[in-house]
Amino acid sequence: MSGLDRPITLHQPRRLEIGAGSARTLGDWAAGARRPLVIASGPTEQYVARLNLPGDVQVIADVPPEPDLPAFEAVLERARQIEPDLVVGLGGGSVLDIAKLVAAMWDGDQTLRDVAGPNKVAGRRTPLAQVATTAGTGSEAGIRALVTDPETKSKIATESPHLLADIAILDPELTYSVPPAVTAATGIDAMAHCVEAFTNIRAHDLIDGYARMGIDLVGRYLKRAVEDGTDTEARSGMMLASYYGGICLGPVNTAAGHALSYPLGTRLSLPHGLANAIIFPHVLAFNQSSRPEKTGEIARALSLDAGDLLTSAHGFCSDLGVEMRLAAHGADRETLGDWAAEAHAIRRLMDNNPRDMSVDDVAAIYQAAY
């Protein structure tokens, strides 16, 4: 299957810095900034000094995991009081998504619901730097941002070139302190981005190249990064895999795997990476019959047994220390049918899946993961 005849648009940050110590280069790039605003989470605030930012640096360091609309609005209001001339995201995917939206919206009157969907963000944008501290979402590479709607427990998705970073920084030293279990889950999330784009009905040969490179890097480096958090080569490899996954999200996006993971995040408050890790083996195996050749490539890159893919992929994740049972995370078996209907309704992703998946199919996957 080739997608070469399908027009796509590929967006990437204007500048990318990658390598040990690269966070320190941000100060030179940001020379002249008078009121930089760093948006972080509690654990990532410790890295603000490494950025060498000029001016009167302001920090908002309480972005929660999986932020909802009120949390975003609180950050946006504080940013409007600060009136920054530079916005810096310093953290994992949730922090980077909030930073994108703040940079694009603080100096205007649009609400998040106004900009939900594609290409609704007004053209004004404060300069934006994205400094990743995990290797998972690849948010630093892309033009999408997700915030949870507290009323529907679904994701409000915004997509716009105005959310793209002016500079992205991948410094493996900032990921040394990420615990093994989080390293594993976020690494599987990065892999899922690549895998779901690679097997997607909207797959494109250009994006396939990035997906293949990302999957290969995960196969080579994720286990090493989990076993030794200070393995700089492995951490660098995983940050690059995550970045490649972020590139895949732009013109192709994910599919059923992410659709099934979202209710786990909103209903169980599971981190996004963990939710995707739990679902990944099941959807990979479900789609195998529709994408046998590409699934074979994935299996080889990850040293999986294509003949018993579900068991092998499940073992790949659990051997990294991921707790794969929904029951262990507080799920109630009686609610799984409702979650299945909710996931099935996320058509922006489900419609990308290479094999049609019914509500009963989704429910069966949740039951198998229970």
C-alpha positions in Angstrom: 0.0 0.0 0.0 1.4 3.4 -1.0 0.2 6.8 -0.1 2.5 8.7 -2.4 -0.4 10.1 -4.5 -2.2 11.5 -1.4 -1.3 15.2 -0.7 0.0 15.8 2.8 1.5 18.7 4.7 4.4 18.1 7.1 5.1 20.7 9.8 8.3 20.6 11.9 9.8 23.1 14.4 11.9 25.7 12.8 14.9 24.6 14.9 15.8 21.4 16.7 18.5 21.0 19.3 19.3 17.5 20.4 22.0 16.0 22.6 23.3 16.0 26.2 23.4 19.5 27.6 21.4 21.0 24.7 18.9 22.7 27.1 21.6 25.2 27.9 21.5 26.5 24.3 18.0 28.0 24.8 19.4 31.1 26.5 21.4 32.2 23.4 18.4 31.6 21.2 16.2 33.6 23.5 18.5 36.6 23.8 16.6 39.8 24.1 13.5 38.3 25.7 12.4 40.4 28.6 9.5 38.4 30.2 10.0 34.7 29.5 7.2 32.5 30.9 8.2 28.9 31.7 5.3 26.5 31.9 6.2 23.4 33.9 5.0 20.8 36.3 6.3 20.2 39.8 9.0 17.7 38.9 10.3 19.7 36.0 10.6 23.1 37.7 14.1 22.0 38.8 15.4 22.4 35.3 14.4 26.0 34.8 17.9 27.3 35.7 19.5 25.0 33.0 17.7 27.0 30.3 19.9 30.1 30.9 17.0 32.3 30.0 17.4 36.1 30.0 15.1 38.7 31.5 12.6 38.5 34.3 11.8 34.8 34.1 8.3 33.9 35.4 7.4 30.2 36.1 4.0 28.5 36.3 4.9 25.1 37.7 1.6 23.5 38.7 0.3 22.0 35.4 -1.3 18.7 36.4 -1.1 15.4 34.5 -3.8 15.2 32.0 -5.0 18.8 32.5 -8.7 19.6 32.1 -10.3 22.8 30.8 -10.4 24.6 34.2 -6.7 23.9 34.7 -5.8 25.3 31.3 -8.0 28.3 31.9 -6.2 29.0 35.2 -2.8 28.9 33.5 -4.1 31.1 30.6 -5.4 33.7 33.0 -2.1 33.9 34.8 -0.2 34.2 31.5 -2.4 37.1 30.6 -1.3 38.9 33.8 2.3 38.2 33.0 2.2 39.3 29.3 5.2 37.2 28.3 7.2 37.8 25.2 8.4 34.2 25.1 6.6 31.0 26.2 8.7 28.0 27.2 7.1 24.5 27.7 9.3 22.5 30.1 7.9 19.0 30.7 6.0 16.1 29.3 3.2 16.1 26.7 0.6 17.7 29.0 2.9 20.7 29.8 4.0 21.1 26.2 0.3 21.1 25.0 -0.6 23.8 27.5 2.4 25.9 26.5 1.3 25.7 22.8 -2.1 26.9 23.6 -0.9 29.7 26.0 1.5 31.0 23.4 -1.2 31.1 20.8 -4.1 32.4 22.9 -2.9 34.6 25.8 -2.9 37.8 23.7 -6.3 37.3 22.2 -9.9 36.6 23.2 -10.5 33.1 21.8 -11.6 30.4 24.2 -10.5 26.8 23.9 -13.8 25.8 22.5 -13.4 28.5 19.9 -10.2 26.9 18.6 -11.2 23.2 19.0 -10.7 21.3 15.7 -8.4 22.1 12.8 -7.1 25.6 11.8 -9.2 27.8 14.1 -6.4 29.5 16.0 -6.0 33.1 15.2 -2.7 34.1 13.6 -1.0 36.0 16.4 1.5 33.9 18.4 4.1 34.6 21.0 7.5 32.9 20.3 7.4 29.4 21.6 10.2 27.0 22.8 9.4 23.4 23.7 11.8 21.6 26.0 10.8 17.9 26.5 11.6 16.1 29.7 10.1 12.8 28.8 10.3 10.6 25.7 6.7 9.7 24.8 4.2 12.1 23.3 6.4 13.9 20.8 4.3 17.0 21.5 7.3 19.2 20.9 7.3 18.2 17.2 3.6 18.8 16.4 0.7 21.1 15.8 -1.9 19.4 18.1 -2.9 20.0 21.7 -5.3 18.0 23.9 -7.2 19.1 27.0 -9.8 17.1 28.8 -13.4 18.3 28.9 -14.6 17.8 32.5 -18.2 17.6 31.4 -17.9 14.9 28.8 -14.6 13.3 30.0 -13.4 13.5 26.4 -10.5 15.3 24.8 -10.8 18.7 23.3 -8.4 18.5 20.3 -6.9 21.6 18.7 -4.8 21.5 15.6 -3.1 24.5 14.0 0.3 25.4 12.5 0.2 28.3 15.0 0.9 25.7 17.8 4.2 24.7 16.2 7.4 25.4 18.2 9.9 27.9 17.0 12.6 25.7 18.7 12.4 22.3 20.2 15.1 20.9 22.5 15.7 17.2 23.3 18.2 17.0 26.1 18.5 13.4 27.4 19.9 14.7 30.7 16.5 16.1 31.6 15.1 12.6 31.4 17.6 10.9 33.8 15.2 11.3 36.8 12.2 9.8 35.0 11.3 6.5 37.0 11.7 3.2 35.2 7.9 2.5 35.1 7.2 6.0 33.5 10.1 5.5 31.1 8.6 2.3 30.0 5.0 3.6 29.6 6.0 6.8 27.8 8.4 4.8 25.5 5.6 2.5 24.5 3.4 5.6 23.8 6.1 6.9 21.5 6.2 3.5 19.8 2.4 3.5 19.5 2.4 6.8 17.7 4.8 5.3 15.1 3.0 2.0 14.9 -0.5 3.5 14.5 0.6 5.9 11.9 2.5 3.1 10.0 -0.5 0.8 9.9 -3.1 3.7 9.4 -5.4 3.8 6.4 -4.0 7.3 5.8 -0.4 6.0 5.9 2.0 7.8 3.6 5.4 6.7 2.4 7.1 9.8 3.8 5.7 9.3 7.2 6.4 5.5 7.0 10.0 6.4 7.0 9.8 8.3 10.3 7.7 5.6 11.7 10.2 2.9 10.8 13.0 4.9 12.4 11.0 5.4 15.5 10.0 1.8 16.0 13.6 0.7 15.3 14.9 3.1 18.0 12.4 1.8 20.5 13.5 -1.7 19.8 17.1 -0.8 20.4 16.9 1.6 23.3 13.8 1.3 25.4 14.9 -1.6 27.5 18.3 0.0 28.1 16.6 3.3 29.2 14.4 1.5 31.6 17.3 -0.5 33.1 19.6 2.5 33.4 18.1 5.9 33.5 21.5 7.6 33.1 22.3 5.7 29.9 22.7 8.8 27.8 22.7 7.1 24.4 19.6 5.1 25.2 17.8 8.3 26.5 18.8 10.2 23.4 17.6 7.4 21.2 14.2 7.4 23.0 13.9 11.1 22.7 14.5 10.9 19.0 11.9 8.0 18.7 9.4 10.2 20.5 10.1 13.1 18.2 9.6 10.9 15.1 6.3 9.8 16.7 5.3 13.4 17.0 6.0 14.0 13.3 3.8 11.0 12.5 0.9 12.5 14.3 0.7 15.6 12.1 -0.3 14.4 8.6 -1.4 10.9 9.5 -2.3 10.7 13.3 -3.1 7.7 15.4 -6.0 5.2 15.2 -7.9 2.8 17.4 -5.1 2.3 20.0 -5.3 5.9 21.1 -9.1 6.0 20.9 -9.3 3.1 23.3 -6.7 4.7 25.6 -8.5 8.0 26.1 -11.3 6.7 28.4 -8.6 5.0 30.6 -7.0 8.4 31.0 -10.2 10.4 31.7 -12.1 7.7 33.7 -9.2 6.2 35.7 -6.9 9.2 35.7 -4.1 7.1 34.2 -1.2 8.9 32.6 -1.5 8.9 28.8 1.6 6.7 28.3 0.4 4.1 30.7 -3.1 4.0 29.1 -1.5 3.5 25.7 0.8 0.8 27.0 -2.1 -1.2 28.3 -4.0 -1.1 25.0 -1.1 -1.4 22.6 -0.7 -5.2 22.4 -4.4 -5.8 21.9 -4.9 -3.3 19.0 -1.6 -4.4 17.4 -2.8 -8.0 17.3 -6.4 -7.0 16.3 -5.0 -5.1 13.2 -2.5 -7.8 12.2 -4.7 -9.4 9.6 -5.3 -6.1 7.8 -1.6 -5.1 7.8 0.3 -8.4 7.8 3.5 -7.1 6.1 3.8 -4.0 8.1 3.0 -5.8 11.3 5.7 -8.3 10.4 8.2 -5.3 10.2 7.0 -4.1 13.6 7.4 -7.6 15.1 11.0 -7.9 13.8 12.0 -4.5 15.0 10.7 -5.3 18.5 11.8 -8.9 18.5 8.2 -10.1 18.9 6.8 -13.4 17.8 4.4 -12.6 14.9 2.9 -16.1 15.3 1.6 -15.3 18.7 1.6 -11.5 18.6 -0.8 -10.7 21.4 1.1 -12.8 24.0 4.5 -11.6 22.7 3.6 -7.9 22.6 1.9 -8.2 26.0 5.1 -9.7 27.4 7.2 -7.0 25.8 5.3 -4.4 27.8 5.0 -6.3 31.0 8.7 -7.2 31.0 9.4 -3.5 31.0 7.6 -3.3 34.3 4.2 -2.0 33.1 1.2 -3.2 35.1 -1.0 -4.3 32.3 -4.2 -5.3 34.2 -7.0 -2.7 34.2 -8.3 -4.3 37.4 -5.0 -3.3 39.1 -5.7 0.3 38.2 -9.1 0.5 39.7 -11.3 -0.3 36.7 -14.8 -1.7 37.4 -15.7 -4.5 35.0 -19.3 -3.2 34.9 -18.3 0.1 33.4 -16.2 -1.3 30.5 -19.2 -1.4 28.1 -19.8 2.3 28.6 -16.1 3.0 28.0 -16.3 0.9 24.8 -19.1 3.1 23.5 -17.2 6.2 24.4 -14.0 5.0 22.7 -15.9 3.9 19.6 -17.4 7.3 19.2 -14.0 9.0 18.8 -14.3 8.8 15.0 -11.4 11.2 14.3 -9.2 8.3 15.3 -11.3 5.2 14.9 -11.9 6.0 11.3 -8.2 5.8 10.7 -7.9 2.2 11.8 -7.0 -0.3 9.1 -9.6 -2.8 10.4 -13.2 -1.9 11.3 -13.7 -2.1 15.0 -17.2 -2.4 16.4 -18.3 -1.5 19.9 -18.3 -5.2 20.8 -14.7 -5.5 19.6 -13.7 -2.6 21.8 -15.5 -4.1 24.7 -13.8 -7.4 24.1 -10.3 -5.7 24.2 -11.2 -4.0 27.5 -12.3 -7.3 28.9 -9.1 -9.0 27.8 -7.1 -6.2 29.4 -9.1 -6.3 32.6 
